[in-house]
């Protein structure tokens, strides 16, 4: 694990880089809302990264602009998407030739999904804790790459029935994983989230694997 700075137009992004010994891919992981105390050290964000790392996927977590040692100021999602693009570019340069993935939690899930829409080199995306009651996620309906979703059963910012209805309308491959009896932050349910994340990453990697022949 290395603490690094990712260069961006406004200065730097503070980041943690887990480089797999023999990387089978690389993933950018985006954290919750910067204006609500979200950082790359968030417990759920950490466990998403761990699920990928445990499967030999090199992992880059970073602080959005204005968080921790990252320069800049909160930009209502626009600048944060640019930060995620810079993180992806850094990762692609550091570990060339491997499949690229994106993931995020809460606010970070929306950034990860938007990044996947714009960055065609991303093979698949994992979105956890979609705050569908607060933000518009309708754009995911046309996203054609593999998508794994993780939602808490009692998420106070993303009603499970609404999330299920949205996922039902999304293009395949797609799958929704539910963390039973958990709130948005998975309070006292982080072990359950970790198991769910492992299953979600396993599914995502299986459907995103390149076909032979």
N, C-alpha and C positions, 0 to 999 in steps of 0.2 A: 504494500500500500504506500502510495506516494502523495504528499501534499504538494500541489503544483499551482501555477497561475496559467490560465488560458488567455492568450492575447485577444483583445477585442478593440473595436474602434474607440470606445470610451475609456480604455485602459486595460483592465484585467478582470477575469473571473476567478475567484478562489475555488479550487476544485480538489477532489480526492480521486486518484486514479488507481484502480485495482487492475493490474496487468496480469492476465493468466499466463501460465508457463508456456502452454501451447494453445494460443487462443483459437477458439472455434467460431468466434464472432466478436463484436464489440457493441456496447449499448450505452446510450446517453440516458441518464435518469434525472427527471425534473421534479423539484420539490414543491410543497404547497405555497399558498399565497404569501408573497414577500411582505405585504402590508399587514398581515395577520400573524406574524411571528414564524412563518415558514422558512426553513433552512434545509440544507443538504443533510443535516444531522437528524432530521425528523425520523422517528422510530419506524414508521411505515416505509418511508423512502429508503432507509437503510436496508430493510428486509427485502424490498424489491431488488435492490442492487445485489444483495447476498444470493438471492435465488438464481440470478444470472451468473454470478461469479462461481457458484457451486457447480455450474455446468460448463465451466471453462470459457465463459464469455467475459472478455475484458470490460470493465465497468468504469464509467466516468460520471461521478456526481459533481455538481457545481452549484455555487450560490448565484442566484440571479443578481443583476445589477442592484446596488444599494444594500445588499445583505452581506454581513460579515466583512471580509476584506475586499469584496468585489466593488469596483468603482461604479459610478453612475447612480441614478435614482430610479425609483419605481416608475414604470411607463404604461400601466394599465393593460399589459399583455402584449403590446406592440413591440416594445424594446426587448421584452423577455423572450419573445419568439426569435428575435435577432440573436440574443444570447445563446439560445439553444442551437441555432444554426452554426454559430461560431464553435460551440462545443462539439458538434457533429463533425465539422471540418477538421478540427484538431484531432479528433479520434481517428478519422479516416486517414490522416497523414501519419499518425503515430503507429497505426496497425493497418497497413495497406493490404488489400486483397482478401479481407474477410467479410462475411455478411455483416451488415449494419442494422441495428435495432434501436428502438426508442421506447421509453417508458416514463410514466409519471404518476404522481399521486395528487388528487384534489385539483387545485389550480394547475399543478404540473401535468395532470392527465390531459387537460385541454391543450396546453402548449405542446405536449408530445403528439397528440393527434393532429394538431394544425401543422406541426413540423413534418409529419408523415405525409400529409396532403401535398406539401410543397416540395419535399425532398424525395424524389423518385428513387434514390439509391437506398432508402430505408426498406428493408425486406418485410418487417412486421412490427407491430406496436402493442404494448401492454398499457392499458389505462385503468388505474385503480381509484376508487372513491370519486367518481364523476359527480360534481356538484350541480346536477342537472336542474335543481330548483333555483340556482343562482345565476348560472351561465348558459348560453346557447350552445348546444352540442349537435344541432340539427345537421351540420355540415358533414358529420361522419357517415351519413346514410349512403353517400356516393363513394366512400373510400373503398378501393378495390383490393387492398392488401390484407393479409391475415391480421385479425384484431382479437386480442384477449381482453376481457373486461373483468375486473374484480370489484364487487360492491358489497358493502356491509348490509346485513338484513335490516338493521334499524338506523341506516344512515340519515341523519337529520338534515342534510343538505342535498341528498339525492334519493328521492323516493324509489324504492326498489321496483315497484310496478311500472313507474315511468321509465326507469332505465331499461327494464325488460322489454317494454314496448318499443323503445328506440332501437335496441339491439335487434329485435325481431325484424325491423325495417331495413337494417344495414345489410350491405352486400356480403356474401360469404367470401372466404372463410371467416367465421366469427364464433365466439363462445363466451358466455357469461358465467363467471364463477362467483358464488355467494359465500361470504363469511357469516356463519350463523350466529345469531344473538350478539351482534357487534354494532357499535355506533361508528360514526365517521372516522374517528381517530383510533378505532379498535382498542378502546380503553379496556385493560385487563383481558384482551383477546388477541394480543400480538402473536402468541404461539399459534393460534388458529389461523391468523392471517398468514404467517410464515408457511404453514402447510398448504394453504390455498394458493399462495404465490408460487410455490414449487410446482404444484399441479398445473397452474396456468402457464408457467414458463415451459414446462415439459410439452404441453399441448402446442403452444405457439411455435416452439422450435421444430416440432414434428411436422406441422402443416406448412412451415416456411422453408423446410429443407428443399434444396434444388432437386428436381427429378432427373434421373439419369436417362441417357439415350435420347 
